Amino acid sequence: MDKWIKGISSEAEVRLAMGQADSEHVDDNGNRVLVYPSGPQGVRTWMFWIDQWGKLLDWQQVLTMANFDQVRQGMTRAQVARMLGRPRSMVPFVRMGEEVWDWKYVHVHEERLFNVHFDLQRGLVLRLSLSELAGA
C-alpha cells in the first residue's frame, strides 16, 4: 500500500492495482469510496476515498477495533455496511428475531469475529459481540 501518494495518485492507479471494487458509495463529504473486502475468509477490508477530480485522498483497512467501536445501537444495515464493507456472513436467527452479520479480523495474532446483531424486522443494530473462531 506504499505505492500510492495522497492527492497525487489517481483512481485509475488504484483500480489497476486493486481490480474491480466490491462496492462503491459516496461519503458525507461527497467523495467516492471504493470498497475492497478480502472476504469471506480474509481479515481485511480496504476502503479508498477518491475526490471529485479522481485523485486519491486516503485509504484505510477498516476492520479494526477503532472502527468497530463506532458501530452503535440503532444504526441501519446500510450504515454498518458503509463503515465496514460486506460482511463475511449474514445469518438470520428467526426465533430470536435477529440477523447476525460478522466480519473476520485480527486481534493481536488471532483471528476473531466481530458480530453485529440486527433486529430482523426493522434492520437496526440491537447489540454487538465478539467471538472466537471455532476450531482455531
Rosetta constraint file for C-alpha pairs under 8 A:
AtomPair CA 4 CA 8 HARMONIC 7.86 0.50
AtomPair CA 4 CA 9 HARMONIC 5.61 0.50
AtomPair CA 4 CA 14 HARMONIC 7.87 0.50
AtomPair CA 5 CA 9 HARMONIC 5.24 0.50
AtomPair CA 5 CA 56 HARMONIC 7.44 0.50
AtomPair CA 6 CA 55 HARMONIC 7.68 0.50
AtomPair CA 6 CA 56 HARMONIC 5.42 0.50
AtomPair CA 6 CA 57 HARMONIC 5.12 0.50
AtomPair CA 6 CA 58 HARMONIC 5.94 0.50
AtomPair CA 7 CA 55 HARMONIC 5.57 0.50
AtomPair CA 7 CA 56 HARMONIC 5.42 0.50
AtomPair CA 7 CA 57 HARMONIC 5.48 0.50
AtomPair CA 8 CA 55 HARMONIC 6.22 0.50
AtomPair CA 8 CA 56 HARMONIC 6.71 0.50
AtomPair CA 9 CA 13 HARMONIC 6.55 0.50
AtomPair CA 9 CA 14 HARMONIC 7.71 0.50
AtomPair CA 9 CA 55 HARMONIC 5.89 0.50
AtomPair CA 9 CA 56 HARMONIC 5.51 0.50
AtomPair CA 10 CA 14 HARMONIC 6.59 0.50
AtomPair CA 10 CA 54 HARMONIC 5.76 0.50
AtomPair CA 10 CA 55 HARMONIC 4.53 0.50
AtomPair CA 10 CA 56 HARMONIC 5.54 0.50
AtomPair CA 11 CA 15 HARMONIC 6.17 0.50
AtomPair CA 11 CA 50 HARMONIC 6.53 0.50
AtomPair CA 11 CA 54 HARMONIC 5.33 0.50
AtomPair CA 11 CA 55 HARMONIC 5.88 0.50
AtomPair CA 11 CA 56 HARMONIC 6.14 0.50
AtomPair CA 12 CA 16 HARMONIC 5.99 0.50
AtomPair CA 12 CA 54 HARMONIC 7.98 0.50
AtomPair CA 13 CA 17 HARMONIC 6.27 0.50
AtomPair CA 14 CA 18 HARMONIC 5.84 0.50
AtomPair CA 14 CA 19 HARMONIC 7.76 0.50
AtomPair CA 15 CA 19 HARMONIC 4.88 0.50
AtomPair CA 15 CA 20 HARMONIC 6.40 0.50
AtomPair CA 15 CA 21 HARMONIC 7.56 0.50
AtomPair CA 18 CA 36 HARMONIC 7.74 0.50
AtomPair CA 21 CA 34 HARMONIC 5.77 0.50
AtomPair CA 21 CA 35 HARMONIC 5.56 0.50
AtomPair CA 21 CA 36 HARMONIC 5.47 0.50
AtomPair CA 22 CA 34 HARMONIC 7.63 0.50
AtomPair CA 22 CA 35 HARMONIC 5.68 0.50
AtomPair CA 22 CA 36 HARMONIC 5.50 0.50
AtomPair CA 22 CA 37 HARMONIC 6.96 0.50
AtomPair CA 23 CA 34 HARMONIC 6.23 0.50
AtomPair CA 23 CA 35 HARMONIC 5.28 0.50
AtomPair CA 23 CA 36 HARMONIC 7.40 0.50
AtomPair CA 24 CA 32 HARMONIC 6.81 0.50
AtomPair CA 24 CA 33 HARMONIC 5.44 0.50
AtomPair CA 24 CA 34 HARMONIC 4.71 0.50
AtomPair CA 24 CA 35 HARMONIC 5.98 0.50
AtomPair CA 25 CA 32 HARMONIC 5.65 0.50
AtomPair CA 25 CA 33 HARMONIC 5.30 0.50
AtomPair CA 25 CA 34 HARMONIC 7.00 0.50
AtomPair CA 25 CA 82 HARMONIC 7.64 0.50
AtomPair CA 26 CA 30 HARMONIC 5.64 0.50
AtomPair CA 26 CA 31 HARMONIC 5.47 0.50
AtomPair CA 26 CA 32 HARMONIC 4.43 0.50
AtomPair CA 26 CA 33 HARMONIC 5.93 0.50
AtomPair CA 27 CA 31 HARMONIC 5.49 0.50
AtomPair CA 27 CA 32 HARMONIC 6.28 0.50
AtomPair CA 27 CA 33 HARMONIC 6.73 0.50
AtomPair CA 30 CA 51 HARMONIC 7.73 0.50
AtomPair CA 30 CA 52 HARMONIC 7.72 0.50
AtomPair CA 31 CA 49 HARMONIC 6.25 0.50
AtomPair CA 31 CA 50 HARMONIC 5.64 0.50
AtomPair CA 31 CA 51 HARMONIC 4.93 0.50
AtomPair CA 31 CA 52 HARMONIC 6.40 0.50
AtomPair CA 32 CA 49 HARMONIC 5.76 0.50
AtomPair CA 32 CA 50 HARMONIC 5.15 0.50
AtomPair CA 32 CA 51 HARMONIC 6.50 0.50
AtomPair CA 32 CA 52 HARMONIC 7.69 0.50
AtomPair CA 33 CA 47 HARMONIC 6.34 0.50
AtomPair CA 33 CA 48 HARMONIC 5.47 0.50
AtomPair CA 33 CA 49 HARMONIC 4.60 0.50
AtomPair CA 33 CA 50 HARMONIC 6.23 0.50
AtomPair CA 34 CA 47 HARMONIC 5.53 0.50
AtomPair CA 34 CA 48 HARMONIC 5.10 0.50
AtomPair CA 34 CA 49 HARMONIC 6.59 0.50
AtomPair CA 34 CA 50 HARMONIC 7.77 0.50
AtomPair CA 35 CA 45 HARMONIC 7.12 0.50
AtomPair CA 35 CA 46 HARMONIC 5.99 0.50
AtomPair CA 35 CA 47 HARMONIC 4.65 0.50
AtomPair CA 35 CA 48 HARMONIC 6.71 0.50
AtomPair CA 35 CA 85 HARMONIC 6.43 0.50
AtomPair CA 36 CA 45 HARMONIC 5.53 0.50
AtomPair CA 36 CA 46 HARMONIC 5.02 0.50
AtomPair CA 36 CA 47 HARMONIC 6.21 0.50
AtomPair CA 36 CA 85 HARMONIC 7.70 0.50
AtomPair CA 37 CA 42 HARMONIC 7.58 0.50
AtomPair CA 37 CA 44 HARMONIC 6.23 0.50
AtomPair CA 37 CA 45 HARMONIC 3.96 0.50
AtomPair CA 37 CA 46 HARMONIC 6.16 0.50
AtomPair CA 37 CA 85 HARMONIC 6.53 0.50
AtomPair CA 37 CA 86 HARMONIC 6.71 0.50
AtomPair CA 38 CA 42 HARMONIC 4.60 0.50
AtomPair CA 38 CA 43 HARMONIC 6.61 0.50
AtomPair CA 38 CA 44 HARMONIC 5.63 0.50
AtomPair CA 38 CA 45 HARMONIC 5.81 0.50
AtomPair CA 39 CA 43 HARMONIC 6.82 0.50
AtomPair CA 39 CA 44 HARMONIC 7.45 0.50
AtomPair CA 39 CA 45 HARMONIC 7.76 0.50
AtomPair CA 39 CA 87 HARMONIC 7.76 0.50
AtomPair CA 39 CA 88 HARMONIC 5.93 0.50
AtomPair CA 40 CA 87 HARMONIC 7.44 0.50
AtomPair CA 40 CA 88 HARMONIC 4.50 0.50
AtomPair CA 40 CA 89 HARMONIC 7.43 0.50
AtomPair CA 41 CA 88 HARMONIC 6.97 0.50
AtomPair CA 41 CA 104 HARMONIC 7.07 0.50
AtomPair CA 42 CA 104 HARMONIC 6.82 0.50
AtomPair CA 42 CA 105 HARMONIC 7.83 0.50
AtomPair CA 43 CA 63 HARMONIC 7.28 0.50
AtomPair CA 43 CA 103 HARMONIC 7.58 0.50
AtomPair CA 43 CA 104 HARMONIC 5.09 0.50
AtomPair CA 43 CA 105 HARMONIC 4.43 0.50
AtomPair CA 43 CA 106 HARMONIC 6.32 0.50
AtomPair CA 43 CA 111 HARMONIC 7.53 0.50
AtomPair CA 44 CA 61 HARMONIC 6.12 0.50
AtomPair CA 44 CA 62 HARMONIC 7.13 0.50
AtomPair CA 44 CA 63 HARMONIC 5.87 0.50
AtomPair CA 44 CA 104 HARMONIC 7.86 0.50
AtomPair CA 44 CA 105 HARMONIC 6.64 0.50
AtomPair CA 45 CA 61 HARMONIC 5.44 0.50
AtomPair CA 45 CA 62 HARMONIC 5.73 0.50
AtomPair CA 45 CA 63 HARMONIC 6.13 0.50
AtomPair CA 45 CA 84 HARMONIC 7.23 0.50
AtomPair CA 45 CA 85 HARMONIC 6.67 0.50
AtomPair CA 46 CA 59 HARMONIC 6.93 0.50
AtomPair CA 46 CA 60 HARMONIC 5.60 0.50
AtomPair CA 46 CA 61 HARMONIC 4.42 0.50
AtomPair CA 46 CA 62 HARMONIC 6.19 0.50
AtomPair CA 47 CA 59 HARMONIC 5.49 0.50
AtomPair CA 47 CA 60 HARMONIC 5.47 0.50
AtomPair CA 47 CA 61 HARMONIC 6.44 0.50
AtomPair CA 47 CA 62 HARMONIC 6.99 0.50
AtomPair CA 48 CA 56 HARMONIC 7.14 0.50
AtomPair CA 48 CA 57 HARMONIC 7.61 0.50
AtomPair CA 48 CA 58 HARMONIC 5.90 0.50
AtomPair CA 48 CA 59 HARMONIC 4.27 0.50
AtomPair CA 48 CA 60 HARMONIC 6.72 0.50
AtomPair CA 49 CA 56 HARMONIC 6.04 0.50
AtomPair CA 49 CA 57 HARMONIC 5.37 0.50
AtomPair CA 49 CA 58 HARMONIC 5.29 0.50
AtomPair CA 49 CA 59 HARMONIC 6.11 0.50
AtomPair CA 50 CA 54 HARMONIC 5.66 0.50
AtomPair CA 50 CA 55 HARMONIC 5.45 0.50
AtomPair CA 50 CA 56 HARMONIC 4.67 0.50
AtomPair CA 50 CA 57 HARMONIC 5.55 0.50
AtomPair CA 50 CA 58 HARMONIC 7.50 0.50
AtomPair CA 51 CA 55 HARMONIC 5.44 0.50
AtomPair CA 51 CA 56 HARMONIC 6.50 0.50
AtomPair CA 51 CA 57 HARMONIC 6.36 0.50
AtomPair CA 62 CA 67 HARMONIC 6.36 0.50
AtomPair CA 62 CA 83 HARMONIC 7.46 0.50
AtomPair CA 62 CA 84 HARMONIC 5.97 0.50
AtomPair CA 63 CA 67 HARMONIC 6.71 0.50
AtomPair CA 63 CA 68 HARMONIC 7.25 0.50
AtomPair CA 63 CA 84 HARMONIC 6.41 0.50
AtomPair CA 63 CA 103 HARMONIC 7.59 0.50
AtomPair CA 63 CA 104 HARMONIC 7.96 0.50
AtomPair CA 63 CA 105 HARMONIC 6.00 0.50
AtomPair CA 64 CA 68 HARMONIC 6.20 0.50
AtomPair CA 64 CA 105 HARMONIC 7.22 0.50
AtomPair CA 65 CA 69 HARMONIC 5.96 0.50
AtomPair CA 66 CA 70 HARMONIC 6.94 0.50
AtomPair CA 67 CA 71 HARMONIC 7.24 0.50
AtomPair CA 67 CA 83 HARMONIC 7.48 0.50
AtomPair CA 67 CA 84 HARMONIC 7.69 0.50
AtomPair CA 68 CA 114 HARMONIC 7.66 0.50
AtomPair CA 71 CA 75 HARMONIC 7.26 0.50
AtomPair CA 71 CA 80 HARMONIC 6.78 0.50
AtomPair CA 72 CA 125 HARMONIC 6.93 0.50
AtomPair CA 72 CA 127 HARMONIC 7.88 0.50
AtomPair CA 73 CA 124 HARMONIC 7.29 0.50
AtomPair CA 73 CA 125 HARMONIC 4.81 0.50
AtomPair CA 73 CA 126 HARMONIC 5.40 0.50
AtomPair CA 73 CA 127 HARMONIC 6.02 0.50
AtomPair CA 74 CA 124 HARMONIC 5.00 0.50
AtomPair CA 74 CA 125 HARMONIC 4.87 0.50
AtomPair CA 74 CA 126 HARMONIC 6.58 0.50
AtomPair CA 75 CA 79 HARMONIC 6.20 0.50
AtomPair CA 75 CA 80 HARMONIC 6.88 0.50
AtomPair CA 75 CA 124 HARMONIC 5.38 0.50
AtomPair CA 75 CA 125 HARMONIC 5.32 0.50
AtomPair CA 76 CA 80 HARMONIC 6.44 0.50
AtomPair CA 76 CA 123 HARMONIC 5.91 0.50
AtomPair CA 76 CA 124 HARMONIC 4.68 0.50
AtomPair CA 76 CA 125 HARMONIC 6.40 0.50
AtomPair CA 77 CA 81 HARMONIC 6.13 0.50
AtomPair CA 77 CA 118 HARMONIC 7.63 0.50
AtomPair CA 77 CA 123 HARMONIC 6.02 0.50
AtomPair CA 77 CA 124 HARMONIC 6.50 0.50
AtomPair CA 77 CA 125 HARMONIC 7.48 0.50
AtomPair CA 78 CA 82 HARMONIC 6.14 0.50
AtomPair CA 79 CA 83 HARMONIC 6.46 0.50
AtomPair CA 80 CA 84 HARMONIC 6.15 0.50
AtomPair CA 80 CA 85 HARMONIC 7.70 0.50
AtomPair CA 81 CA 85 HARMONIC 4.73 0.50
AtomPair CA 81 CA 86 HARMONIC 5.94 0.50
AtomPair CA 81 CA 87 HARMONIC 7.50 0.50
AtomPair CA 87 CA 101 HARMONIC 5.97 0.50
AtomPair CA 87 CA 102 HARMONIC 5.50 0.50
AtomPair CA 87 CA 103 HARMONIC 5.20 0.50
AtomPair CA 88 CA 101 HARMONIC 7.28 0.50
AtomPair CA 88 CA 102 HARMONIC 5.62 0.50
AtomPair CA 88 CA 103 HARMONIC 5.15 0.50
AtomPair CA 88 CA 104 HARMONIC 6.82 0.50
AtomPair CA 89 CA 100 HARMONIC 7.93 0.50
AtomPair CA 89 CA 101 HARMONIC 5.60 0.50
AtomPair CA 89 CA 102 HARMONIC 5.65 0.50
AtomPair CA 89 CA 103 HARMONIC 7.43 0.50
AtomPair CA 90 CA 99 HARMONIC 6.63 0.50
AtomPair CA 90 CA 100 HARMONIC 5.60 0.50
AtomPair CA 90 CA 101 HARMONIC 4.41 0.50
AtomPair CA 90 CA 102 HARMONIC 6.85 0.50
AtomPair CA 91 CA 99 HARMONIC 5.43 0.50
AtomPair CA 91 CA 100 HARMONIC 5.23 0.50
AtomPair CA 91 CA 101 HARMONIC 6.48 0.50
AtomPair CA 92 CA 97 HARMONIC 7.84 0.50
AtomPair CA 92 CA 98 HARMONIC 5.95 0.50
AtomPair CA 92 CA 99 HARMONIC 4.07 0.50
AtomPair CA 92 CA 100 HARMONIC 6.32 0.50
AtomPair CA 92 CA 120 HARMONIC 7.26 0.50
AtomPair CA 93 CA 97 HARMONIC 6.06 0.50
AtomPair CA 93 CA 98 HARMONIC 5.17 0.50
AtomPair CA 93 CA 99 HARMONIC 5.72 0.50
AtomPair CA 93 CA 100 HARMONIC 7.59 0.50
AtomPair CA 94 CA 98 HARMONIC 6.29 0.50
AtomPair CA 94 CA 99 HARMONIC 7.71 0.50
AtomPair CA 94 CA 120 HARMONIC 7.46 0.50
AtomPair CA 97 CA 119 HARMONIC 6.09 0.50
AtomPair CA 97 CA 120 HARMONIC 5.16 0.50
AtomPair CA 97 CA 121 HARMONIC 7.34 0.50
AtomPair CA 98 CA 117 HARMONIC 6.16 0.50
AtomPair CA 98 CA 118 HARMONIC 5.42 0.50
AtomPair CA 98 CA 119 HARMONIC 4.85 0.50
AtomPair CA 98 CA 120 HARMONIC 4.58 0.50
AtomPair CA 99 CA 117 HARMONIC 5.79 0.50
AtomPair CA 99 CA 118 HARMONIC 5.13 0.50
AtomPair CA 99 CA 119 HARMONIC 6.48 0.50
AtomPair CA 99 CA 120 HARMONIC 5.37 0.50
AtomPair CA 100 CA 115 HARMONIC 6.38 0.50
AtomPair CA 100 CA 116 HARMONIC 5.56 0.50
AtomPair CA 100 CA 117 HARMONIC 4.50 0.50
AtomPair CA 100 CA 118 HARMONIC 6.16 0.50
AtomPair CA 101 CA 115 HARMONIC 5.63 0.50
AtomPair CA 101 CA 116 HARMONIC 5.25 0.50
AtomPair CA 101 CA 117 HARMONIC 6.59 0.50
AtomPair CA 101 CA 118 HARMONIC 7.93 0.50
AtomPair CA 102 CA 113 HARMONIC 6.06 0.50
AtomPair CA 102 CA 114 HARMONIC 5.44 0.50
AtomPair CA 102 CA 115 HARMONIC 4.39 0.50
AtomPair CA 102 CA 116 HARMONIC 6.33 0.50
AtomPair CA 103 CA 113 HARMONIC 5.51 0.50
AtomPair CA 103 CA 114 HARMONIC 5.30 0.50
AtomPair CA 103 CA 115 HARMONIC 6.69 0.50
AtomPair CA 104 CA 111 HARMONIC 6.56 0.50
AtomPair CA 104 CA 112 HARMONIC 5.65 0.50
AtomPair CA 104 CA 113 HARMONIC 4.60 0.50
AtomPair CA 104 CA 114 HARMONIC 6.48 0.50
AtomPair CA 105 CA 111 HARMONIC 5.55 0.50
AtomPair CA 105 CA 112 HARMONIC 5.55 0.50
AtomPair CA 105 CA 113 HARMONIC 6.18 0.50
AtomPair CA 105 CA 114 HARMONIC 7.26 0.50
AtomPair CA 106 CA 110 HARMONIC 5.47 0.50
AtomPair CA 106 CA 111 HARMONIC 4.50 0.50
AtomPair CA 106 CA 112 HARMONIC 6.15 0.50
AtomPair CA 107 CA 111 HARMONIC 6.17 0.50
AtomPair CA 107 CA 112 HARMONIC 6.68 0.50
AtomPair CA 111 CA 132 HARMONIC 7.55 0.50
AtomPair CA 111 CA 133 HARMONIC 6.95 0.50
AtomPair CA 112 CA 130 HARMONIC 7.24 0.50
AtomPair CA 112 CA 131 HARMONIC 6.01 0.50
AtomPair CA 112 CA 132 HARMONIC 5.01 0.50
AtomPair CA 112 CA 133 HARMONIC 5.63 0.50
AtomPair CA 113 CA 130 HARMONIC 5.64 0.50
AtomPair CA 113 CA 131 HARMONIC 5.15 0.50
AtomPair CA 113 CA 132 HARMONIC 6.28 0.50
AtomPair CA 113 CA 133 HARMONIC 6.73 0.50
AtomPair CA 114 CA 128 HARMONIC 7.58 0.50
AtomPair CA 114 CA 129 HARMONIC 6.19 0.50
AtomPair CA 114 CA 130 HARMONIC 4.76 0.50
AtomPair CA 114 CA 131 HARMONIC 6.69 0.50
AtomPair CA 115 CA 128 HARMONIC 5.67 0.50
AtomPair CA 115 CA 129 HARMONIC 5.05 0.50
AtomPair CA 115 CA 130 HARMONIC 5.82 0.50
AtomPair CA 115 CA 131 HARMONIC 7.51 0.50
AtomPair CA 116 CA 125 HARMONIC 6.72 0.50
AtomPair CA 116 CA 126 HARMONIC 7.81 0.50
AtomPair CA 116 CA 127 HARMONIC 6.33 0.50
AtomPair CA 116 CA 128 HARMONIC 4.75 0.50
AtomPair CA 116 CA 129 HARMONIC 6.61 0.50
AtomPair CA 117 CA 125 HARMONIC 5.77 0.50
AtomPair CA 117 CA 126 HARMONIC 5.54 0.50
AtomPair CA 117 CA 127 HARMONIC 5.32 0.50
AtomPair CA 117 CA 128 HARMONIC 5.93 0.50
AtomPair CA 117 CA 129 HARMONIC 7.87 0.50
AtomPair CA 118 CA 122 HARMONIC 7.94 0.50
AtomPair CA 118 CA 123 HARMONIC 5.48 0.50
AtomPair CA 118 CA 124 HARMONIC 5.13 0.50
AtomPair CA 118 CA 125 HARMONIC 4.33 0.50
AtomPair CA 118 CA 126 HARMONIC 5.27 0.50
AtomPair CA 118 CA 127 HARMONIC 7.29 0.50
AtomPair CA 119 CA 123 HARMONIC 5.12 0.50
AtomPair CA 119 CA 124 HARMONIC 5.41 0.50
AtomPair CA 119 CA 125 HARMONIC 6.36 0.50
AtomPair CA 119 CA 126 HARMONIC 6.00 0.50
AtomPair CA 120 CA 124 HARMONIC 7.95 0.50
AtomPair CA 132 CA 136 HARMONIC 7.65 0.50
